[in-house]
Amino acid sequence: MRLELTADQEAFREAVRRFADQDVRPRAAQIDADDRFPRDLVREAAARGLMGITIPVEAGGAGRDYVSYALAIEAIAAASATLAVILAVNNSLVAEVIARFGTAAQRTTWLRRLATGQAVGAFALSEADAGTDAANQHTTATPDGAGYRLSGRKVWVANGEVADLLLVFAATEPGIGGRGVSAFLVPTDTAGLRAEKTADSLGVRGLGCRDIDLDDVWVGAEAMLGAAGKGFQIAMWALDGGRVAIAAQALGIGQAAFEEALAHTKRRQTFGRPIGRYQAVQWMLADMATELEAARMLMYRGACAKDTQDRSTVEAAMAKLYASEAAHRAADKAMQILASAGYHRGSTVERLVRDVRATEIYQGTSEVQRMVIAAAILAER
């Protein structure tokens, strides 16, 4: 069995890497320091088709497969985790969902705008009491005439600062869990919708996270995405793709940490020789390289499953779980290898350590991924 990328996939990855190295990497530290959404870089990414990588060409997207998408997110994340998440949210959690579940009118209204960067999408699922327990939606959608009134509060909405469109999940039948949740497309200029800045985050700064208050927000019935009561299923489908993207993001961060450590082992000398000559350091490098490569294989598997299967929940969960934890270990070892050269505010490795930690939390914690994987294993036996 041969595992290799196609010539087209390789060419696409190299083009994204050039963009990441030339345009994104020089800005990453400042984005982190300022905690400012990089609007100009998002526009540049959109011009390269990176806001709608998997969206069909006829709908304004790049029309590429999920492996290519994962390669792109990994390459961007190696330069800036922040930009990688911005792109992943718009791609996996909004544009792809509309492409899959939207009506003809919804696709016409939003898909080209999202895929070309004319609009930015955000995914409003999490609440103060509905994170890991995402079915426990307290936001409600009450029928009112020819539409619904949405009331509640969403938290940690990435892209929320600049979003033109929110994909909002709310209980149309409160009290029955996921079976009572529906999804709605809500433009951010809708009356009664208000965005507030979230708490200062440890890493992935500049993501434009906002808490969203929905105060008696009225939307027409045509705003519902999919059927009533199918919102939770839609959210879980979206997260299959989102988790592959987070695996790719984690892998990019971990690879960047590895490269920083490797370069340092060649520069730094103690007792008259490079520290890369010491077995203790060599073993850390060997573990990092091996675990990151194993994570890459799981990422490819998850991406292939997304392309070829109706559901890829387990493959995506395995990819996210292993890649995020392997990348965390790689960043931690890189910090150990750089020692005081890395352990100061403003060093690249310090930023990578902060950024990678989020990959084990958002879009389902590592514990949630283990629950998903275990449930599938037990069901098979």
C-alpha positions as CSV (number, residue, x, y, z in Angstrom):
1,M,0.0,0.0,0.0
2,R,1.4,3.4,-1.0
3,L,0.5,6.5,0.9
4,E,1.3,9.6,-1.1
5,L,-0.3,12.8,-2.1
6,T,-1.3,13.5,-5.7
7,A,0.6,16.0,-7.7
8,D,-2.3,18.5,-7.5
9,Q,-2.4,18.1,-3.7
10,E,1.3,18.6,-3.4
11,A,1.2,21.7,-5.6
12,F,-1.7,23.2,-3.6
13,R,0.1,22.6,-0.3
14,E,3.2,24.3,-1.6
15,A,1.2,27.3,-2.8
16,V,-0.4,27.6,0.7
17,R,3.0,27.2,2.4
18,R,4.5,30.0,0.4
19,F,1.6,32.3,1.4
20,A,2.0,31.2,5.0
21,D,5.7,31.7,5.0
22,Q,5.8,35.0,3.2
23,D,2.6,36.7,4.3
24,V,1.3,35.0,7.5
25,R,4.3,34.1,9.6
26,P,5.8,37.6,9.8
27,R,2.5,38.8,11.3
28,A,1.8,36.0,13.7
29,A,3.5,37.4,16.8
30,Q,1.9,40.8,16.3
31,I,-1.6,39.3,15.9
32,D,-1.0,37.5,19.2
33,A,0.3,40.5,21.0
34,D,-2.4,42.8,19.8
35,D,-5.2,40.3,20.1
36,R,-6.6,41.8,16.9
37,F,-8.6,40.0,14.1
38,P,-6.4,40.0,11.0
39,R,-8.9,41.3,8.5
40,D,-6.3,41.9,5.8
41,L,-4.8,38.4,6.0
42,V,-8.3,37.0,5.8
43,R,-8.9,38.9,2.6
44,E,-5.6,37.7,1.2
45,A,-6.5,34.1,2.2
46,A,-9.9,34.5,0.5
47,A,-8.3,35.7,-2.7
48,R,-6.4,32.3,-2.7
49,G,-9.6,30.3,-2.3
50,L,-8.9,29.5,1.4
51,M,-12.3,30.6,2.7
52,G,-14.2,28.0,0.7
53,I,-11.6,25.2,0.0
54,T,-14.1,22.4,-0.2
55,I,-17.0,24.4,-1.6
56,P,-17.9,23.6,-5.3
57,V,-16.3,25.9,-7.9
58,E,-19.8,26.8,-9.3
59,A,-20.6,28.2,-5.8
60,G,-17.5,30.3,-5.6
61,G,-15.3,27.8,-3.8
62,A,-12.0,26.1,-4.7
63,G,-13.7,22.7,-5.2
64,R,-10.9,20.7,-3.5
65,D,-11.0,17.5,-1.5
66,Y,-10.8,17.2,2.3
67,V,-7.2,16.0,2.3
68,S,-6.2,19.2,0.4
69,Y,-8.2,21.2,3.0
70,A,-6.4,19.6,5.9
71,L,-3.1,20.2,4.2
72,A,-3.9,23.9,3.8
73,I,-5.0,24.3,7.5
74,E,-1.8,22.5,8.7
75,A,0.3,24.8,6.6
76,I,-1.4,28.0,7.8
77,A,-1.4,26.8,11.4
78,A,2.4,26.3,11.3
79,A,2.6,30.1,10.7
80,S,-0.5,31.3,12.7
81,A,-2.9,29.2,14.6
82,T,-5.3,32.2,14.7
83,L,-5.7,32.4,10.9
84,A,-6.0,28.7,10.7
85,V,-9.0,28.7,13.0
86,I,-10.7,31.6,11.3
87,L,-10.5,29.8,8.0
88,A,-11.6,26.5,9.5
89,V,-14.7,28.0,11.2
90,N,-15.8,29.6,8.0
91,N,-15.1,26.5,5.9
92,S,-16.2,23.5,8.1
93,L,-18.7,25.0,10.5
94,V,-20.6,27.4,8.2
95,A,-20.1,27.2,4.5
96,E,-20.0,23.4,4.3
97,V,-23.0,23.1,6.4
98,I,-25.0,25.4,4.2
99,A,-23.8,23.6,1.1
100,R,-25.0,20.3,2.6
101,F,-28.2,21.3,4.4
102,G,-29.2,24.6,3.0
103,T,-32.2,25.3,0.7
104,A,-31.6,26.6,-2.8
105,A,-32.4,30.1,-1.6
106,Q,-30.0,29.8,1.4
107,R,-27.2,28.6,-0.8
108,T,-27.8,31.4,-3.3
109,T,-27.8,34.0,-0.6
110,W,-24.8,32.9,1.4
111,L,-22.6,30.3,-0.1
112,R,-20.7,32.4,-2.7
113,R,-20.3,35.2,-0.3
114,L,-18.8,32.9,2.4
115,A,-16.6,31.0,0.0
116,T,-15.1,34.1,-1.6
117,G,-14.6,36.1,1.7
118,Q,-17.3,38.7,0.9
119,A,-18.9,37.5,4.1
120,V,-17.5,35.8,7.2
121,G,-19.4,33.0,9.0
122,A,-19.5,32.1,12.7
123,F,-20.8,29.0,14.5
124,A,-22.9,29.8,17.6
125,L,-23.4,26.5,19.5
126,S,-21.6,26.8,22.8
127,E,-23.3,28.3,25.9
128,A,-22.3,28.6,29.5
129,D,-24.0,25.3,30.3
130,A,-23.8,23.8,26.8
131,G,-20.3,23.1,25.9
132,T,-19.4,19.4,26.4
133,D,-23.1,18.8,26.8
134,A,-24.0,20.6,23.6
135,A,-27.5,19.3,23.5
136,N,-28.4,21.2,26.6
137,Q,-29.3,24.3,24.7
138,H,-30.9,27.1,26.8
139,T,-31.2,29.5,23.9
140,T,-34.8,29.1,22.7
141,A,-36.6,29.6,19.4
142,T,-40.3,30.3,19.9
143,P,-42.7,30.3,17.0
144,D,-44.1,33.8,16.2
145,G,-46.2,34.4,13.2
146,A,-44.2,33.5,10.1
147,G,-41.0,33.0,12.0
148,Y,-39.3,32.5,15.3
149,R,-38.1,34.6,18.2
150,L,-34.6,33.6,19.4
151,S,-33.6,34.4,23.0
152,G,-30.4,33.3,24.8
153,R,-26.7,33.8,25.0
154,K,-23.9,32.1,23.1
155,V,-20.3,32.1,24.3
156,W,-16.8,31.9,22.7
157,V,-18.1,32.5,19.2
158,A,-15.0,32.5,17.0
159,N,-15.1,35.1,14.2
160,G,-17.9,36.8,16.1
161,E,-16.3,40.2,16.0
162,V,-16.5,40.5,12.2
163,A,-19.1,37.8,11.2
164,D,-21.8,38.7,8.8
165,L,-23.7,35.5,9.4
166,L,-24.2,33.3,12.5
167,L,-25.3,29.7,12.5
168,V,-27.3,29.7,15.7
169,F,-28.5,26.6,17.5
170,A,-31.6,26.9,19.7
171,A,-34.2,24.8,21.3
172,T,-37.5,24.8,19.4
173,E,-38.7,22.1,21.9
174,P,-37.0,22.8,25.2
175,G,-36.5,20.0,27.7
176,I,-36.0,17.1,25.3
177,G,-32.3,17.5,24.6
178,G,-30.8,17.2,21.1
179,R,-34.1,16.1,19.5
180,G,-35.6,19.6,20.2
181,V,-32.7,21.6,18.8
182,S,-33.0,23.5,15.5
183,A,-30.5,25.5,13.5
184,F,-31.0,29.0,12.1
185,L,-29.0,31.3,9.8
186,V,-29.0,34.7,11.5
187,P,-27.4,37.8,9.8
188,T,-25.5,39.8,12.4
189,D,-27.3,43.0,11.6
190,T,-30.6,41.5,12.8
191,A,-32.3,43.6,15.4
192,G,-31.8,42.4,19.0
193,L,-28.5,40.7,18.4
194,R,-25.5,42.1,20.4
195,A,-21.9,41.0,20.5
196,E,-19.7,41.4,23.6
197,K,-16.0,40.7,23.8
198,T,-15.2,37.4,25.6
199,A,-12.7,37.0,28.4
200,D,-9.0,37.5,27.4
201,S,-7.8,34.1,26.1
202,L,-4.5,32.4,26.8
203,G,-3.8,31.5,23.2
204,V,-5.1,31.7,19.7
205,R,-5.5,35.4,20.2
206,G,-6.9,37.6,17.5
207,L,-9.7,35.1,16.8
208,G,-12.4,37.7,17.2
209,C,-14.2,35.6,19.8
210,R,-17.4,37.2,21.0
211,D,-20.3,36.3,23.4
212,I,-23.5,36.8,21.5
213,D,-26.7,38.0,23.2
214,L,-30.0,37.2,21.4
215,D,-32.6,39.4,22.8
216,D,-36.0,38.5,21.3
217,V,-34.4,38.2,17.8
218,W,-37.0,37.6,15.2
219,V,-36.2,35.6,12.0
220,G,-38.4,34.3,9.3
221,A,-39.2,30.6,8.9
222,E,-36.9,30.6,5.9
223,A,-33.9,31.2,8.3
224,M,-34.2,27.6,9.6
225,L,-31.4,25.4,8.3
226,G,-32.7,21.9,7.7
227,A,-35.8,20.6,9.4
228,A,-37.1,21.5,12.9
229,G,-35.5,19.3,15.5
230,K,-32.5,18.4,13.3
231,G,-30.2,21.1,14.5
232,F,-28.2,18.9,16.9
233,Q,-27.6,16.4,14.1
234,I,-26.5,19.2,11.8
235,A,-24.0,20.5,14.5
236,M,-22.5,17.0,14.9
237,W,-22.1,16.6,11.2
238,A,-20.3,20.0,11.0
239,L,-18.0,19.0,13.9
240,D,-16.9,15.9,11.9
241,G,-15.2,18.2,9.5
242,G,-14.3,20.8,12.1
243,R,-12.4,18.2,14.1
244,V,-10.3,17.1,11.1
245,A,-9.5,20.8,10.7
246,I,-8.5,21.1,14.4
247,A,-6.3,18.0,14.0
248,A,-4.6,19.8,11.1
249,Q,-4.3,22.9,13.1
250,A,-2.7,21.1,16.0
251,L,-0.4,19.3,13.7
252,G,0.8,22.6,12.2
253,I,1.5,24.0,15.6
254,G,3.3,20.9,16.7
255,Q,5.4,20.8,13.5
256,A,6.3,24.4,14.0
257,A,7.4,23.7,17.6
258,F,9.5,20.7,16.4
259,E,11.2,22.9,13.8
260,E,12.0,25.5,16.4
261,A,13.5,22.8,18.7
262,L,15.5,21.2,15.9
263,A,17.0,24.4,14.8
264,H,18.0,25.3,18.4
265,T,19.7,21.9,18.9
266,K,22.0,22.7,16.0
267,R,22.8,26.3,17.2
268,R,23.0,25.9,20.9
269,Q,26.3,24.4,22.3
270,T,27.1,23.2,25.8
271,F,30.4,21.8,26.9
272,G,31.9,22.4,23.5
273,R,29.3,20.6,21.3
274,P,25.8,21.2,19.9
275,I,23.1,20.0,22.3
276,G,21.7,17.8,19.5
277,R,24.6,15.5,20.1
278,Y,23.2,14.5,23.5
279,Q,21.1,11.4,23.7
280,A,18.5,13.0,26.0
281,V,17.8,15.7,23.4
282,Q,17.9,13.2,20.5
283,W,15.3,11.1,22.1
284,M,13.0,14.0,22.6
285,L,13.4,14.9,18.9
286,A,12.7,11.3,17.9
287,D,9.5,11.1,20.0
288,M,8.3,14.4,18.6
289,A,8.9,13.5,15.0
290,T,7.4,10.0,15.4
291,E,4.2,11.2,17.2
292,L,3.6,14.0,14.7
293,E,4.0,11.7,11.8
294,A,1.5,9.3,13.4
295,A,-0.9,12.2,14.0
296,R,-0.5,13.1,10.3
297,M,-1.6,9.6,9.2
298,L,-4.7,9.9,11.4
299,M,-5.4,13.3,10.0
300,Y,-5.2,11.9,6.5
301,R,-7.5,9.1,7.4
302,G,-10.0,11.4,8.9
303,A,-9.9,13.7,5.9
304,C,-10.3,10.7,3.5
305,A,-13.3,9.4,5.5
306,K,-14.9,12.9,5.3
307,D,-14.5,12.7,1.5
308,T,-15.8,9.1,1.1
309,Q,-18.3,8.4,3.9
310,D,-21.6,9.9,4.9
311,R,-20.3,10.2,8.5
312,S,-16.7,10.2,9.7
313,T,-17.3,10.8,13.4
314,V,-14.9,8.2,14.8
315,E,-12.1,8.9,12.3
316,A,-12.4,12.7,13.0
317,A,-12.4,12.1,16.8
318,M,-9.3,9.9,16.6
319,A,-7.5,12.4,14.5
320,K,-8.4,15.4,16.8
321,L,-7.6,13.5,20.0
322,Y,-4.2,12.2,18.9
323,A,-3.0,15.2,17.0
324,S,-3.9,17.7,19.7
325,E,-2.2,15.7,22.4
326,A,0.8,14.8,20.3
327,A,1.2,18.5,19.3
328,H,0.9,19.5,23.0
329,R,3.7,17.1,23.9
330,A,5.8,18.4,21.0
331,A,5.4,22.0,22.1
332,D,6.2,21.0,25.7
333,K,9.4,19.2,24.6
334,A,10.3,22.2,22.4
335,M,10.0,24.4,25.4
336,Q,12.2,22.0,27.4
337,I,14.9,21.9,24.7
338,L,15.0,25.7,24.3
339,A,14.9,26.2,28.1
340,S,15.3,29.9,28.9
341,A,15.5,30.8,25.2
342,G,11.9,29.7,24.9
343,Y,10.6,30.5,28.3
344,H,9.9,34.2,27.9
345,R,7.0,36.2,26.7
346,G,7.3,36.9,23.0
347,S,9.3,33.8,22.0
348,T,7.8,31.7,19.2
349,V,7.7,28.5,21.3
350,E,6.0,30.4,24.1
351,R,3.2,31.4,21.7
352,L,3.0,27.8,20.3
353,V,2.7,26.4,23.8
354,R,-0.3,28.7,24.5
355,D,-1.9,28.2,21.1
356,V,-1.7,24.4,21.1
357,R,-3.5,24.0,24.4
358,A,-6.8,25.1,22.9
359,T,-6.8,22.3,20.4
360,E,-7.5,19.8,23.3
361,I,-10.6,21.9,24.3
362,Y,-12.6,23.5,21.5
363,Q,-14.9,21.5,19.2
364,G,-15.0,18.8,21.8
365,T,-12.5,18.2,24.6
366,S,-10.1,15.2,24.5
367,E,-12.5,13.6,27.0
368,V,-15.4,14.0,24.6
369,Q,-13.3,12.5,21.8
370,R,-12.6,9.5,24.0
371,M,-16.3,9.1,24.8
372,V,-17.1,9.2,21.1
373,I,-14.4,6.6,20.2
374,A,-15.3,4.3,23.1
375,A,-19.0,4.4,22.2
376,A,-18.2,3.3,18.7
377,I,-15.9,0.5,19.9
378,L,-18.5,-0.8,22.3
379,A,-21.2,-0.7,19.7
380,E,-19.1,-2.8,17.4
381,R,-18.6,-5.6,19.9
